[in-house]
Amino acid sequence: MLLRLRDRSSPAPSEITPEALYRGRRQWLAQAGLLALGGAALASAPLRRSEAQAMRLAGVTPNPRHVLASDEKLNKVEDFRSYCNFYEFGMDKSDPPVHAKAMKVRPWTVTIEGEVNKPQTIDVDALHRMAPLEERVYRLRCVEAWSMVIPWVGFPLSELIRRVEPRGNAKYVEFVTLADPKVMPGLRYRSLEWPYVEGLRMDEAMHPLTLLVLGAYGETLAPQNGAPVRVMSPWKYGFKSGKSIVKIRFVESQPKTAWHKAAPGEYGFYSNVNPDVDHPRWSQKTERRIGEFSRRKTLLFNGYGEQVAHLYAGMDLRKFF
């Protein structure tokens, strides 16, 4: 009997969203038009999940400066909810939507400490009121060479940073995420050192593109997507975006981040999207957009080079990867 081996560079049939499903509801040109009309347009589409698991975000202002090229479509909200990396809830992409339901996202507080003049503990609902929420359409690029296009909701992280008044010796911002073994079965596996820690250099954290994310698709974040608060720097690989944040620390030395500690030769501290720096076990030159059949070229800095390349002027991007 002849056995045909699947080309591992191509998605499995089970990973491919049928064309009939992804066309229509979120066509990109139509979506760009809706963005100009206001946040209610996104909230009007029916969603296939319990309203108890998601809350509409009122008063969100679409930000037209962050609308992508017209040939890029938003991913379906179902893609975003069901295809997840959140190892605290399991290693498989389908684990977080199942196990994260047990995580309670209210009440929730975020502690801000370290080299700041105004350390404090902030309730997540106070974060919602801290600055006007806006919707920004950003690419999400995973180090595993897949990507999505997501309408994130939040406000620039710099708004929070200014309010806590970092001291002059605060060079980095460290994000510590929830580690609750009662609801996170993935903590039993020592794949990483828990709690999950990520970090940004101060100028990266203050960059206008870096978003403190409180929602997506016009709603608060679902647990499997990092509820109730996460961070997003769209020019970096997705694992830099700490989910379910409970502590933000301002520090003088470069944080010892989770993946860099686990495999420093594979996951650099900066982790900027760079097609010329391959992962040791696969190429980063192309990516597979979830919902598409063919692969596309990976863009340097995930396509945000015009805005962020100056942050790394004079740095060897192969050494500081």
Summary of the structure (lengths in Angstrom):
residues: 321
radius of gyration: 19.1
end to end distance: 46.3
largest distance: 71.6
contacts: 946
relative contact order: 0.16
helix: 28%
strand: 23%
